[in-house]
Amino acid sequence: MDMKRRIRNALIIIVSVAVVTAVFRFTEAGSLTPPGIAVVPSLNTLSEIFAPLVSTSYDSSGVTADKNGNALQITKCIILKVTGGTPCP
């Protein structure tokens, strides 16, 4: 009985190692660059964000906010409320 248990445990370990090895060997990550699509940066630099926030001459009237708002307008409103300025609409 003890010999059968050892053989069964050994087979379980061998099969488990074989399955794990096969999974790692046969799974491969694809390319992160999508084919045929030009990758363009979609983020702004900190200086592009900071300059309009601290500028008093930046005109944001042409920027309209939807239900989610515009990050620049929301941030300017927060700054105005914190500094005691006129509340935003």
C-alpha positions, 0 to 999 in steps of 0.5 A: 500500500505504501509503495502505491501511495509513493508512486501516485504522489510521484506521478502527481508531482511529475505531471504537475511539473510538466503542466506548469512547464508546458504553460510557461513554455507555450504561452508567449506575450505578443507585441505591445505595439499594435500593427499598422497604427502610428503611436502618438503621445497622448499625454501633456508635459508638466510644463504644458499643464502648469503654465496655463494654471499659473498664467493670468493671461490664459484664455480658457473661454474657448474650452467648454466642459462636458458633464465630465468637465475639463481638467484645466477648468476644474483645476482653475476653479479649485484654485480660485475657491481655495484662494478666495476668488470668484466661484466658477459657474 
